[in-house]
């Protein structure tokens, strides 16, 4: 298993780094059982800091539809949902702050109401003038 994991980093007169990485990914997909995920995750982790981006993209292409790839996609979706939710909350805070400032509330009170930093509320206030 260790040889397989480090296979993309080995020097070869016959194969390029790209070819070794792709071969390792193909071999890792052949591994049966729960150790497959460990092999694939290890190859990805080791090559991430060392190999150029174009080789990493090829690795991901080879690893499509493995459990690891599905997990990475789902995690990406989850992160996207969380970022979208946070952006929506921030937008609502800004809208509420602007409305409160338009009604003449002082920035200090708007900070308490919205939870926005004072500097942000002041910038919003300046956009009204």
C-alpha positions as CSV (number, residue, x, y, z in Angstrom):
1,X,0.0,0.0,0.0
2,X,2.8,2.4,0.8
3,X,4.4,1.7,-2.5
4,X,1.2,2.5,-4.3
5,X,0.7,5.8,-2.3
6,X,4.2,7.0,-3.1
7,X,4.2,5.7,-6.7
8,X,3.5,9.2,-8.2
9,X,6.6,10.6,-6.5
10,X,9.0,8.0,-7.7
11,X,11.5,8.8,-10.4
12,X,11.4,6.8,-13.6
13,X,13.3,6.8,-16.9
14,X,10.3,5.2,-18.6
15,X,7.4,7.3,-17.3
16,X,6.7,11.0,-16.6
17,X,5.3,12.2,-13.3
18,X,2.0,12.6,-15.0
19,X,2.0,9.0,-16.2
20,X,3.1,7.7,-12.8
21,X,0.3,9.6,-11.0
22,X,-2.3,8.4,-13.4
23,X,-1.1,4.8,-13.1
24,X,-1.2,5.1,-9.3
25,X,-4.8,6.4,-9.5
26,X,-5.9,3.6,-11.7
27,X,-4.3,1.1,-9.4
28,X,-5.9,2.7,-6.3
29,X,-9.3,2.3,-8.0
30,X,-8.6,-1.4,-8.3
31,X,-8.0,-1.8,-4.5
32,X,-11.0,-3.5,-2.9
33,X,-12.6,-2.7,0.4
34,X,-12.3,0.3,2.8
35,X,-8.6,0.6,2.2
36,X,-9.3,1.9,-1.3
37,X,-10.4,5.2,0.2
38,X,-7.3,5.4,2.2
39,X,-5.1,4.8,-0.8
40,X,-6.9,7.4,-2.9
41,X,-6.9,10.0,-0.2
42,X,-3.2,9.4,0.5
43,X,-2.3,9.8,-3.2
44,X,-4.3,13.0,-3.4
45,X,-2.8,14.4,-0.1
46,X,0.8,13.6,-1.1
47,X,0.6,14.8,-4.7
48,X,-1.3,18.0,-3.7
49,X,1.8,19.9,-2.5
50,X,4.3,18.5,-5.0
51,X,2.8,17.9,-8.4
52,X,1.8,20.7,-10.8
53,X,-1.9,21.6,-11.2
54,X,-2.3,20.0,-14.6
55,X,-1.3,16.6,-13.2
56,X,-3.6,17.0,-10.2
57,X,-6.5,17.7,-12.6
58,X,-5.6,14.5,-14.5
59,X,-5.7,12.6,-11.2
60,X,-9.1,13.9,-10.4
61,X,-10.4,12.8,-13.8
62,X,-9.1,9.3,-13.2
63,X,-10.6,9.2,-9.7
64,X,-14.1,10.3,-10.8
65,X,-17.0,8.4,-9.3
66,X,-15.0,6.9,-6.5
67,X,-16.3,7.3,-3.0
68,X,-13.6,9.9,-2.3
69,X,-14.7,11.9,-5.4
70,X,-18.3,11.8,-4.2
71,X,-17.4,12.8,-0.7
72,X,-15.3,15.8,-2.1
73,X,-18.2,16.9,-4.2
74,X,-20.7,16.7,-1.4
75,X,-18.4,18.6,0.9
76,X,-18.0,21.2,-1.8
77,X,-21.8,21.5,-2.1
78,X,-22.1,21.8,1.7
79,X,-19.4,24.6,1.9
80,X,-21.2,26.4,-1.0
81,X,-24.5,26.2,0.9
82,X,-23.0,27.5,4.1
83,X,-21.2,30.3,2.2
84,X,-24.5,31.2,0.5
85,X,-26.4,31.2,3.7
86,X,-23.7,33.5,5.3
87,X,-23.8,35.8,2.4
88,X,-27.6,36.0,2.7
89,X,-27.4,36.8,6.3
90,X,-24.8,39.5,5.7
91,X,-27.0,41.0,2.9
92,X,-30.0,41.0,5.2
93,X,-27.9,42.8,7.9
94,X,-26.8,45.4,5.4
95,X,-30.3,46.0,4.2
96,X,-31.6,46.3,7.8
97,X,-28.7,48.6,8.7
98,X,-29.4,50.9,5.6
99,X,-33.1,51.0,6.5
100,X,-32.4,51.9,10.1
101,X,-29.9,54.6,9.1
102,X,-32.5,56.0,6.6
103,X,-34.9,56.2,9.5
104,X,-32.4,58.3,11.4
105,X,-31.1,55.8,14.0
106,X,-27.6,56.5,15.2
107,X,-24.8,54.2,14.0
108,X,-24.2,52.9,17.5
109,X,-27.8,51.6,17.8
110,X,-27.7,50.2,14.3
111,X,-24.6,48.2,15.4
112,X,-26.5,46.8,18.3
113,X,-29.5,45.9,16.2
114,X,-27.7,44.3,13.2
115,X,-24.5,42.9,14.8
116,X,-22.4,44.6,12.0
117,X,-19.1,46.1,12.9
118,X,-19.2,49.9,13.6
119,X,-16.9,50.6,10.6
120,X,-19.3,48.8,8.2
121,X,-22.3,50.8,9.6
122,X,-20.4,54.0,9.1
123,X,-19.5,53.1,5.5
124,X,-23.2,52.4,4.9
125,X,-24.1,55.7,6.5
126,X,-21.7,57.5,4.2
127,X,-23.4,56.0,1.1
128,X,-26.6,57.7,2.1
129,X,-25.2,61.1,1.9
